[in-house]
Amino acid sequence: MANLTINGKSISVDVEDDTPLLWAIRENVGLTGTKYGCGIAQCGACTVHIDGVAMRSCGVTVSEAAGKQITTIEGLANNGALHKVQQAWVSNDVPQCGYCQSGMIMAVTALLKEKPKPTDRDIDEAITNICRCGTFQQVRAAIHEAASA
């Protein structure tokens, strides 16, 4: 049994210590906004925040995440109000299929916390998530909009 703190709530999950955090979040906790993309921590669809740092949850075990603050896409909105990055995504029509977007939003939220006014170079270096639909132009516009909000 592992004790995780997800979106501010303490949750016990009955999984092996080496279970990827992604599976505990999706299968045991039922938060399906975090997506499985590649399983090798390359695409970014499974990005969550662990103690405020964007991490790819398919590459983190439950035992590594225990005792840390985990935030998923479901935990970004505050009292029903979208986070400024989520709002920028909507106003810039970023998602097409939307599959990668929760991980992308989590990565961008972490970037803006570290660099509130990122340059295009900062964005290129930090946001390595893969969008198969190719919405990178809209992503960049949404990041700049959120940074200005």
VMD Tcl script that builds the backbone (N, CA, C; Angstrom):
set m [mol new atoms 447]
animate dup $m
set s [atomselect $m all]
$s set {name element resname resid chain x y z} {
  {N N MET 1 A 0.848 -1.182 0.000}
  {CA C MET 1 A 0.000 0.000 0.000}
  {C C MET 1 A 0.887 1.236 0.000}
  {N N ALA 2 A 0.621 2.141 -0.927}
  {CA C ALA 2 A 1.380 3.387 -1.011}
  {C C ALA 2 A 0.455 4.552 -0.697}
  {N N ASN 3 A 0.985 5.536 -0.001}
  {CA C ASN 3 A 0.235 6.748 0.296}
  {C C ASN 3 A 0.725 7.862 -0.603}
  {N N LEU 4 A -0.171 8.405 -1.406}
  {CA C LEU 4 A 0.158 9.478 -2.332}
  {C C LEU 4 A -0.672 10.699 -1.993}
  {N N THR 5 A -0.122 11.870 -2.243}
  {CA C THR 5 A -0.874 13.110 -2.100}
  {C C THR 5 A -1.066 13.655 -3.509}
  {N N ILE 6 A -2.306 13.566 -3.980}
  {CA C ILE 6 A -2.630 13.968 -5.345}
  {C C ILE 6 A -3.672 15.081 -5.288}
  {N N ASN 7 A -3.312 16.209 -5.889}
  {CA C ASN 7 A -4.198 17.375 -5.915}
  {C C ASN 7 A -4.670 17.751 -4.514}
  {N N GLY 8 A -3.745 17.640 -3.558}
  {CA C GLY 8 A -4.015 18.050 -2.188}
  {C C GLY 8 A -4.732 17.027 -1.329}
  {N N LYS 9 A -5.035 15.860 -1.883}
  {CA C LYS 9 A -5.745 14.823 -1.128}
  {C C LYS 9 A -4.838 13.630 -0.897}
  {N N SER 10 A -4.864 13.106 0.317}
  {CA C SER 10 A -4.100 11.912 0.641}
  {C C SER 10 A -4.887 10.692 0.172}
  {N N ILE 11 A -4.216 9.855 -0.623}
  {CA C ILE 11 A -4.873 8.697 -1.222}
  {C C ILE 11 A -3.984 7.478 -1.042}
  {N N SER 12 A -4.560 6.384 -0.562}
  {CA C SER 12 A -3.833 5.120 -0.456}
  {C C SER 12 A -4.143 4.273 -1.675}
  {N N VAL 13 A -3.092 3.754 -2.297}
  {CA C VAL 13 A -3.281 2.886 -3.460}
  {C C VAL 13 A -2.594 1.559 -3.200}
  {N N ASP 14 A -3.260 0.491 -3.563}
  {CA C ASP 14 A -2.744 -0.853 -3.349}
  {C C ASP 14 A -2.028 -1.312 -4.624}
  {N N VAL 15 A -0.750 -0.941 -4.742}
  {CA C VAL 15 A 0.060 -1.288 -5.905}
  {C C VAL 15 A 1.467 -1.654 -5.441}
  {N N GLU 16 A 2.207 -2.287 -6.315}
  {CA C GLU 16 A 3.611 -2.583 -6.031}
  {C C GLU 16 A 4.404 -1.279 -6.041}
  {N N ASP 17 A 5.508 -1.239 -5.290}
  {CA C ASP 17 A 6.342 -0.037 -5.207}
  {C C ASP 17 A 6.896 0.413 -6.550}
  {N N ASP 18 A 7.119 -0.548 -7.464}
  {CA C ASP 18 A 7.715 -0.202 -8.757}
  {C C ASP 18 A 6.679 0.098 -9.840}
  {N N THR 19 A 5.406 0.214 -9.443}
  {CA C THR 19 A 4.352 0.571 -10.400}
  {C C THR 19 A 4.587 2.003 -10.875}
  {N N PRO 20 A 4.517 2.232 -12.181}
  {CA C PRO 20 A 4.635 3.616 -12.650}
  {C C PRO 20 A 3.520 4.485 -12.063}
  {N N LEU 21 A 3.883 5.687 -11.649}
  {CA C LEU 21 A 2.914 6.618 -11.087}
  {C C LEU 21 A 1.738 6.833 -12.032}
  {N N LEU 22 A 2.005 6.878 -13.319}
  {CA C LEU 22 A 0.947 7.052 -14.316}
  {C C LEU 22 A -0.179 6.050 -14.109}
  {N N TRP 23 A 0.158 4.785 -13.920}
  {CA C TRP 23 A -0.871 3.752 -13.789}
  {C C TRP 23 A -1.629 3.896 -12.485}
  {N N ALA 24 A -0.940 4.272 -11.411}
  {CA C ALA 24 A -1.639 4.480 -10.143}
  {C C ALA 24 A -2.633 5.635 -10.265}
  {N N ILE 25 A -2.205 6.719 -10.923}
  {CA C ILE 25 A -3.083 7.878 -11.104}
  {C C ILE 25 A -4.308 7.504 -11.929}
  {N N ARG 26 A -4.098 6.831 -13.041}
  {CA C ARG 26 A -5.205 6.517 -13.955}
  {C C ARG 26 A -6.061 5.353 -13.464}
  {N N GLU 27 A -5.415 4.242 -13.166}
  {CA C GLU 27 A -6.147 3.001 -12.897}
  {C C GLU 27 A -6.636 2.876 -11.459}
  {N N ASN 28 A -5.844 3.356 -10.509}
  {CA C ASN 28 A -6.217 3.183 -9.112}
  {C C ASN 28 A -6.973 4.386 -8.553}
  {N N VAL 29 A -6.574 5.576 -8.960}
  {CA C VAL 29 A -7.215 6.791 -8.454}
  {C C VAL 29 A -8.359 7.231 -9.371}
  {N N GLY 30 A -8.275 6.894 -10.652}
  {CA C GLY 30 A -9.351 7.219 -11.583}
  {C C GLY 30 A -9.258 8.607 -12.205}
  {N N LEU 31 A -8.098 9.231 -12.133}
  {CA C LEU 31 A -7.891 10.535 -12.770}
  {C C LEU 31 A -7.317 10.289 -14.161}
  {N N THR 32 A -8.155 10.382 -15.159}
  {CA C THR 32 A -7.759 9.978 -16.504}
  {C C THR 32 A -7.287 11.126 -17.400}
  {N N GLY 33 A -7.139 12.326 -16.855}
  {CA C GLY 33 A -6.611 13.435 -17.640}
  {C C GLY 33 A -5.154 13.238 -18.010}
  {N N THR 34 A -4.415 12.548 -17.164}
  {CA C THR 34 A -3.021 12.227 -17.438}
  {C C THR 34 A -3.016 11.038 -18.393}
  {N N LYS 35 A -2.396 11.209 -19.547}
  {CA C LYS 35 A -2.501 10.208 -20.614}
  {C C LYS 35 A -1.245 9.351 -20.752}
  {N N TYR 36 A -1.439 8.127 -21.231}
  {CA C TYR 36 A -0.337 7.254 -21.637}
  {C C TYR 36 A -0.028 7.565 -23.092}
  {N N GLY 37 A 1.234 7.862 -23.368}
  {CA C GLY 37 A 1.624 8.126 -24.749}
  {C C GLY 37 A 2.644 7.132 -25.244}
  {N N CYS 38 A 3.803 7.078 -24.578}
  {CA C CYS 38 A 4.892 6.237 -25.088}
  {C C CYS 38 A 5.387 5.220 -24.066}
  {N N GLY 39 A 5.250 5.509 -22.799}
  {CA C GLY 39 A 5.716 4.601 -21.752}
  {C C GLY 39 A 7.205 4.667 -21.479}
  {N N ILE 40 A 7.929 5.571 -22.163}
  {CA C ILE 40 A 9.380 5.684 -21.955}
  {C C ILE 40 A 9.807 7.121 -21.632}
  {N N ALA 41 A 8.864 7.919 -21.136}
  {CA C ALA 41 A 9.125 9.294 -20.685}
  {C C ALA 41 A 9.686 10.196 -21.773}
  {N N GLN 42 A 9.233 9.990 -23.005}
  {CA C GLN 42 A 9.721 10.807 -24.110}
  {C C GLN 42 A 8.679 11.786 -24.655}
  {N N CYS 43 A 7.420 11.388 -24.726}
  {CA C CYS 43 A 6.434 12.214 -25.431}
  {C C CYS 43 A 5.819 13.310 -24.570}
  {N N GLY 44 A 5.705 13.091 -23.272}
  {CA C GLY 44 A 5.185 14.106 -22.370}
  {C C GLY 44 A 3.693 14.074 -22.113}
  {N N ALA 45 A 2.960 13.160 -22.725}
  {CA C ALA 45 A 1.509 13.109 -22.520}
  {C C ALA 45 A 1.144 12.843 -21.057}
  {N N CYS 46 A 2.045 12.238 -20.316}
  {CA C CYS 46 A 1.774 11.859 -18.928}
  {C C CYS 46 A 2.351 12.848 -17.905}
  {N N THR 47 A 2.706 14.046 -18.343}
  {CA C THR 47 A 3.351 15.012 -17.451}
  {C C THR 47 A 2.436 15.444 -16.314}
  {N N VAL 48 A 2.980 15.395 -15.104}
  {CA C VAL 48 A 2.337 15.891 -13.889}
  {C C VAL 48 A 3.379 16.736 -13.154}
  {N N HIS 49 A 2.971 17.398 -12.093}
  {CA C HIS 49 A 3.926 18.108 -11.245}
  {C C HIS 49 A 4.172 17.267 -10.001}
  {N N ILE 50 A 5.426 17.087 -9.667}
  {CA C ILE 50 A 5.803 16.428 -8.418}
  {C C ILE 50 A 6.631 17.438 -7.647}
  {N N ASP 51 A 6.081 17.867 -6.507}
  {CA C ASP 51 A 6.681 18.961 -5.731}
  {C C ASP 51 A 6.966 20.165 -6.622}
  {N N GLY 52 A 6.042 20.468 -7.522}
  {CA C GLY 52 A 6.136 21.646 -8.369}
  {C C GLY 52 A 6.967 21.505 -9.622}
  {N N VAL 53 A 7.588 20.353 -9.819}
  {CA C VAL 53 A 8.448 20.124 -10.980}
  {C C VAL 53 A 7.703 19.253 -11.986}
  {N N ALA 54 A 7.718 19.663 -13.261}
  {CA C ALA 54 A 7.079 18.856 -14.303}
  {C C ALA 54 A 7.865 17.563 -14.487}
  {N N MET 55 A 7.166 16.442 -14.353}
  {CA C MET 55 A 7.792 15.123 -14.479}
  {C C MET 55 A 6.878 14.235 -15.319}
  {N N ARG 56 A 7.496 13.354 -16.052}
  {CA C ARG 56 A 6.730 12.402 -16.864}
  {C C ARG 56 A 6.422 11.183 -16.010}
  {N N SER 57 A 5.150 11.045 -15.676}
  {CA C SER 57 A 4.735 10.076 -14.660}
  {C C SER 57 A 4.911 8.627 -15.054}
  {N N CYS 58 A 5.102 8.339 -16.348}
  {CA C CYS 58 A 5.344 6.946 -16.736}
  {C C CYS 58 A 6.750 6.514 -16.334}
  {N N GLY 59 A 7.626 7.472 -16.074}
  {CA C GLY 59 A 9.018 7.172 -15.707}
  {C C GLY 59 A 9.306 7.337 -14.228}
  {N N VAL 60 A 8.268 7.542 -13.421}
  {CA C VAL 60 A 8.413 7.709 -11.977}
  {C C VAL 60 A 7.638 6.591 -11.296}
  {N N THR 61 A 8.264 5.919 -10.355}
  {CA C THR 61 A 7.553 4.853 -9.644}
  {C C THR 61 A 6.736 5.433 -8.493}
  {N N VAL 62 A 5.763 4.668 -8.066}
  {CA C VAL 62 A 4.933 5.064 -6.932}
  {C C VAL 62 A 5.806 5.300 -5.706}
  {N N SER 63 A 6.805 4.452 -5.476}
  {CA C SER 63 A 7.657 4.631 -4.294}
  {C C SER 63 A 8.455 5.927 -4.365}
  {N N GLU 64 A 8.834 6.356 -5.560}
  {CA C GLU 64 A 9.553 7.633 -5.715}
  {C C GLU 64 A 8.637 8.828 -5.471}
  {N N ALA 65 A 7.353 8.664 -5.736}
  {CA C ALA 65 A 6.400 9.767 -5.598}
  {C C ALA 65 A 5.768 9.846 -4.209}
  {N N ALA 66 A 5.849 8.774 -3.445}
  {CA C ALA 66 A 5.240 8.749 -2.117}
  {C C ALA 66 A 5.836 9.852 -1.246}
  {N N GLY 67 A 4.969 10.552 -0.519}
  {CA C GLY 67 A 5.413 11.615 0.364}
  {C C GLY 67 A 5.628 12.959 -0.326}
  {N N LYS 68 A 5.364 13.014 -1.615}
  {CA C LYS 68 A 5.537 14.257 -2.371}
  {C C LYS 68 A 4.178 14.775 -2.817}
  {N N GLN 69 A 4.128 16.053 -3.146}
  {CA C GLN 69 A 2.901 16.676 -3.636}
  {C C GLN 69 A 2.792 16.438 -5.137}
  {N N ILE 70 A 1.750 15.756 -5.556}
  {CA C ILE 70 A 1.526 15.446 -6.963}
  {C C ILE 70 A 0.327 16.268 -7.439}
  {N N THR 71 A 0.512 16.958 -8.553}
  {CA C THR 71 A -0.596 17.710 -9.146}
  {C C THR 71 A -0.810 17.191 -10.558}
  {N N THR 72 A -2.057 16.861 -10.850}
  {CA C THR 72 A -2.436 16.422 -12.195}
  {C C THR 72 A -3.212 17.551 -12.867}
  {N N ILE 73 A -3.553 17.363 -14.117}
  {CA C ILE 73 A -4.332 18.364 -14.849}
  {C C ILE 73 A -5.636 18.678 -14.117}
  {N N GLU 74 A -6.212 17.685 -13.452}
  {CA C GLU 74 A -7.457 17.894 -12.717}
  {C C GLU 74 A -7.275 18.844 -11.532}
  {N N GLY 75 A -6.038 19.004 -11.070}
  {CA C GLY 75 A -5.772 19.859 -9.920}
  {C C GLY 75 A -5.370 21.282 -10.258}
  {N N LEU 76 A -5.328 21.639 -11.533}
  {CA C LEU 76 A -4.905 23.002 -11.903}
  {C C LEU 76 A -5.992 24.048 -11.691}
  {N N ALA 77 A -7.204 23.751 -12.089}
  {CA C ALA 77 A -8.290 24.721 -11.934}
  {C C ALA 77 A -8.500 24.986 -10.447}
  {N N ASN 78 A -8.919 26.209 -10.124}
  {CA C ASN 78 A -9.114 26.589 -8.729}
  {C C ASN 78 A -10.554 27.031 -8.521}
  {N N ASN 79 A -11.307 26.268 -7.732}
  {CA C ASN 79 A -12.723 26.565 -7.471}
  {C C ASN 79 A -13.517 26.764 -8.757}
  {N N GLY 80 A -13.265 25.907 -9.738}
  {CA C GLY 80 A -13.994 25.965 -10.992}
  {C C GLY 80 A -13.458 26.960 -12.009}
  {N N ALA 81 A -12.483 27.779 -11.613}
  {CA C ALA 81 A -11.888 28.756 -12.534}
  {C C ALA 81 A -10.660 28.133 -13.177}
  {N N LEU 82 A -10.611 28.169 -14.508}
  {CA C LEU 82 A -9.468 27.607 -15.209}
  {C C LEU 82 A -8.185 28.329 -14.845}
  {N N HIS 83 A -7.092 27.590 -14.826}
  {CA C HIS 83 A -5.759 28.174 -14.668}
  {C C HIS 83 A -5.497 29.030 -15.896}
  {N N LYS 84 A -4.652 30.039 -15.778}
  {CA C LYS 84 A -4.408 30.946 -16.913}
  {C C LYS 84 A -3.860 30.218 -18.138}
  {N N VAL 85 A -3.136 29.123 -17.936}
  {CA C VAL 85 A -2.647 28.354 -19.084}
  {C C VAL 85 A -3.806 27.623 -19.745}
  {N N GLN 86 A -4.680 27.029 -18.959}
  {CA C GLN 86 A -5.852 26.362 -19.523}
  {C C GLN 86 A -6.709 27.356 -20.306}
  {N N GLN 87 A -6.890 28.544 -19.751}
  {CA C GLN 87 A -7.695 29.565 -20.428}
  {C C GLN 87 A -7.034 29.991 -21.731}
  {N N ALA 88 A -5.717 30.132 -21.736}
  {CA C ALA 88 A -5.002 30.496 -22.969}
  {C C ALA 88 A -5.143 29.400 -24.020}
  {N N TRP 89 A -5.176 28.153 -23.574}
  {CA C TRP 89 A -5.363 27.030 -24.510}
  {C C TRP 89 A -6.712 27.149 -25.205}
  {N N VAL 90 A -7.738 27.470 -24.432}
  {CA C VAL 90 A -9.083 27.606 -24.987}
  {C C VAL 90 A -9.136 28.790 -25.949}
  {N N SER 91 A -8.631 29.941 -25.529}
  {CA C SER 91 A -8.756 31.142 -26.359}
  {C C SER 91 A -7.903 31.083 -27.624}
  {N N ASN 92 A -6.890 30.221 -27.655}
  {CA C ASN 92 A -6.046 30.070 -28.843}
  {C C ASN 92 A -6.379 28.813 -29.644}
  {N N ASP 93 A -7.453 28.141 -29.297}
  {CA C ASP 93 A -7.870 26.925 -30.010}
  {C C ASP 93 A -6.717 25.951 -30.207}
  {N N VAL 94 A -5.974 25.691 -29.130}
  {CA C VAL 94 A -4.789 24.834 -29.242}
  {C C VAL 94 A -5.133 23.384 -29.565}
  {N N PRO 95 A -6.024 22.735 -28.818}
  {CA C PRO 95 A -6.219 21.300 -29.043}
  {C C PRO 95 A -6.870 20.973 -30.375}
  {N N GLN 96 A -6.375 19.933 -30.989}
  {CA C GLN 96 A -7.079 19.337 -32.116}
  {C C GLN 96 A -7.617 18.018 -31.593}
  {N N CYS 97 A -6.808 16.965 -31.576}
  {CA C CYS 97 A -7.305 15.725 -30.972}
  {C C CYS 97 A -7.306 15.862 -29.452}
  {N N GLY 98 A -6.389 16.666 -28.909}
  {CA C GLY 98 A -6.350 16.945 -27.483}
  {C C GLY 98 A -5.603 15.934 -26.631}
  {N N TYR 99 A -5.164 14.838 -27.208}
  {CA C TYR 99 A -4.576 13.765 -26.418}
  {C C TYR 99 A -3.363 14.218 -25.611}
  {N N CYS 100 A -2.480 14.968 -26.224}
  {CA C CYS 100 A -1.230 15.385 -25.563}
  {C C CYS 100 A -1.406 16.620 -24.702}
  {N N GLN 101 A -2.537 17.279 -24.799}
  {CA C GLN 101 A -2.668 18.619 -24.251}
  {C C GLN 101 A -2.578 18.705 -22.736}
  {N N SER 102 A -3.068 17.731 -22.005}
  {CA C SER 102 A -2.966 17.833 -20.541}
  {C C SER 102 A -1.503 17.818 -20.112}
  {N N GLY 103 A -0.704 16.966 -20.723}
  {CA C GLY 103 A 0.726 16.938 -20.408}
  {C C GLY 103 A 1.426 18.213 -20.831}
  {N N MET 104 A 1.041 18.740 -21.985}
  {CA C MET 104 A 1.625 19.989 -22.484}
  {C C MET 104 A 1.282 21.136 -21.527}
  {N N ILE 105 A 0.045 21.212 -21.103}
  {CA C ILE 105 A -0.378 22.267 -20.172}
  {C C ILE 105 A 0.402 22.168 -18.871}
  {N N MET 106 A 0.612 20.966 -18.375}
  {CA C MET 106 A 1.371 20.796 -17.133}
  {C C MET 106 A 2.823 21.248 -17.310}
  {N N ALA 107 A 3.420 20.934 -18.452}
  {CA C ALA 107 A 4.794 21.362 -18.722}
  {C C ALA 107 A 4.877 22.882 -18.824}
  {N N VAL 108 A 3.911 23.490 -19.492}
  {CA C VAL 108 A 3.903 24.949 -19.663}
  {C C VAL 108 A 3.680 25.649 -18.325}
  {N N THR 109 A 2.800 25.115 -17.511}
  {CA C THR 109 A 2.550 25.699 -16.192}
  {C C THR 109 A 3.829 25.724 -15.362}
  {N N ALA 110 A 4.601 24.639 -15.414}
  {CA C ALA 110 A 5.872 24.590 -14.690}
  {C C ALA 110 A 6.872 25.592 -15.271}
  {N N LEU 111 A 6.912 25.706 -16.600}
  {CA C LEU 111 A 7.812 26.673 -17.233}
  {C C LEU 111 A 7.488 28.088 -16.775}
  {N N LEU 112 A 6.217 28.457 -16.782}
  {CA C LEU 112 A 5.831 29.818 -16.400}
  {C C LEU 112 A 6.090 30.104 -14.928}
  {N N LYS 113 A 6.067 29.082 -14.115}
  {CA C LYS 113 A 6.404 29.268 -12.699}
  {C C LYS 113 A 7.893 29.608 -12.569}
  {N N GLU 114 A 8.710 28.953 -13.376}
  {CA C GLU 114 A 10.160 29.174 -13.348}
  {C C GLU 114 A 10.556 30.440 -14.109}
  {N N LYS 115 A 9.923 30.652 -15.255}
  {CA C LYS 115 A 10.226 31.807 -16.110}
  {C C LYS 115 A 8.908 32.465 -16.518}
  {N N PRO 116 A 8.454 33.441 -15.750}
  {CA C PRO 116 A 7.147 34.045 -16.005}
  {C C PRO 116 A 6.990 34.693 -17.385}
  {N N LYS 117 A 8.071 35.123 -17.987}
  {CA C LYS 117 A 8.026 35.740 -19.323}
  {C C LYS 117 A 9.025 35.030 -20.235}
  {N N PRO 118 A 8.729 33.791 -20.634}
  {CA C PRO 118 A 9.700 33.029 -21.428}
  {C C PRO 118 A 9.858 33.574 -22.845}
  {N N THR 119 A 11.068 33.470 -23.343}
  {CA C THR 119 A 11.334 33.795 -24.740}
  {C C THR 119 A 10.990 32.579 -25.592}
  {N N ASP 120 A 10.981 32.759 -26.906}
  {CA C ASP 120 A 10.757 31.609 -27.789}
  {C C ASP 120 A 11.834 30.550 -27.555}
  {N N ARG 121 A 13.054 30.981 -27.297}
  {CA C ARG 121 A 14.134 30.019 -27.039}
  {C C ARG 121 A 13.863 29.240 -25.741}
  {N N ASP 122 A 13.417 29.944 -24.700}
  {CA C ASP 122 A 13.064 29.273 -23.439}
  {C C ASP 122 A 11.994 28.209 -23.685}
  {N N ILE 123 A 11.000 28.566 -24.489}
  {CA C ILE 123 A 9.909 27.632 -24.803}
  {C C ILE 123 A 10.459 26.422 -25.550}
  {N N ASP 124 A 11.293 26.666 -26.555}
  {CA C ASP 124 A 11.864 25.568 -27.339}
  {C C ASP 124 A 12.682 24.618 -26.472}
  {N N GLU 125 A 13.408 25.163 -25.501}
  {CA C GLU 125 A 14.252 24.334 -24.635}
  {C C GLU 125 A 13.446 23.573 -23.595}
  {N N ALA 126 A 12.399 24.185 -23.077}
  {CA C ALA 126 A 11.668 23.574 -21.961}
  {C C ALA 126 A 10.508 22.687 -22.383}
  {N N ILE 127 A 9.837 23.037 -23.453}
  {CA C ILE 127 A 8.636 22.297 -23.849}
  {C C ILE 127 A 9.013 21.302 -24.942}
  {N N THR 128 A 9.304 20.094 -24.494}
  {CA C THR 128 A 9.726 19.033 -25.414}
  {C C THR 128 A 8.627 18.003 -25.634}
  {N N ASN 129 A 7.434 18.326 -25.167}
  {CA C ASN 129 A 6.287 17.434 -25.370}
  {C C ASN 129 A 5.996 17.322 -26.857}
  {N N ILE 130 A 5.508 16.167 -27.253}
  {CA C ILE 130 A 5.203 15.909 -28.660}
  {C C ILE 130 A 3.705 16.034 -28.892}
  {N N CYS 131 A 3.352 16.806 -29.915}
  {CA C CYS 131 A 1.955 16.930 -30.354}
  {C C CYS 131 A 1.888 16.350 -31.755}
  {N N ARG 132 A 1.211 15.240 -31.896}
  {CA C ARG 132 A 1.121 14.587 -33.208}
  {C C ARG 132 A 0.289 15.386 -34.202}
  {N N CYS 133 A -0.585 16.270 -33.707}
  {CA C CYS 133 A -1.397 17.095 -34.602}
  {C C CYS 133 A -0.624 18.308 -35.107}
  {N N GLY 134 A 0.494 18.628 -34.463}
  {CA C GLY 134 A 1.333 19.729 -34.914}
  {C C GLY 134 A 0.819 21.106 -34.539}
  {N N THR 135 A 0.240 21.249 -33.361}
  {CA C THR 135 A -0.311 22.546 -32.955}
  {C C THR 135 A 0.726 23.442 -32.282}
  {N N PHE 136 A 1.981 23.264 -32.607}
  {CA C PHE 136 A 3.049 23.992 -31.939}
  {C C PHE 136 A 2.943 25.506 -32.089}
  {N N GLN 137 A 2.429 26.013 -33.220}
  {CA C GLN 137 A 2.256 27.464 -33.401}
  {C C GLN 137 A 1.230 27.997 -32.394}
  {N N GLN 138 A 0.118 27.279 -32.234}
  {CA C GLN 138 A -0.906 27.694 -31.287}
  {C C GLN 138 A -0.397 27.565 -29.852}
  {N N VAL 139 A 0.400 26.534 -29.593}
  {CA C VAL 139 A 0.975 26.348 -28.258}
  {C C VAL 139 A 1.823 27.557 -27.904}
  {N N ARG 140 A 2.698 27.967 -28.802}
  {CA C ARG 140 A 3.581 29.110 -28.543}
  {C C ARG 140 A 2.751 30.379 -28.285}
  {N N ALA 141 A 1.715 30.605 -29.093}
  {CA C ALA 141 A 0.856 31.775 -28.900}
  {C C ALA 141 A 0.160 31.721 -27.549}
  {N N ALA 142 A -0.316 30.543 -27.161}
  {CA C ALA 142 A -0.993 30.386 -25.867}
  {C C ALA 142 A -0.024 30.613 -24.713}
  {N N ILE 143 A 1.205 30.154 -24.847}
  {CA C ILE 143 A 2.202 30.374 -23.788}
  {C C ILE 143 A 2.444 31.871 -23.607}
  {N N HIS 144 A 2.622 32.591 -24.688}
  {CA C HIS 144 A 2.856 34.028 -24.592}
  {C C HIS 144 A 1.636 34.750 -24.023}
  {N N GLU 145 A 0.437 34.294 -24.391}
  {CA C GLU 145 A -0.786 34.896 -23.831}
  {C C GLU 145 A -0.861 34.645 -22.327}
  {N N ALA 146 A -0.607 33.418 -21.908}
  {CA C ALA 146 A -0.652 33.095 -20.474}
  {C C ALA 146 A 0.406 33.886 -19.706}
  {N N ALA 147 A 1.567 34.080 -20.319}
  {CA C ALA 147 A 2.640 34.834 -19.659}
  {C C ALA 147 A 2.256 36.300 -19.484}
  {N N SER 148 A 1.387 36.787 -20.345}
  {CA C SER 148 A 0.949 38.184 -20.274}
  {C C SER 148 A -0.272 38.364 -19.379}
  {N N ALA 149 A -0.901 37.271 -18.974}
  {CA C ALA 149 A -2.127 37.353 -18.168}
  {C C ALA 149 A -1.848 37.734 -16.719}
}
mol reanalyze $m
mol bondsrecalc $m
mol representation Tube
mol addrep $m
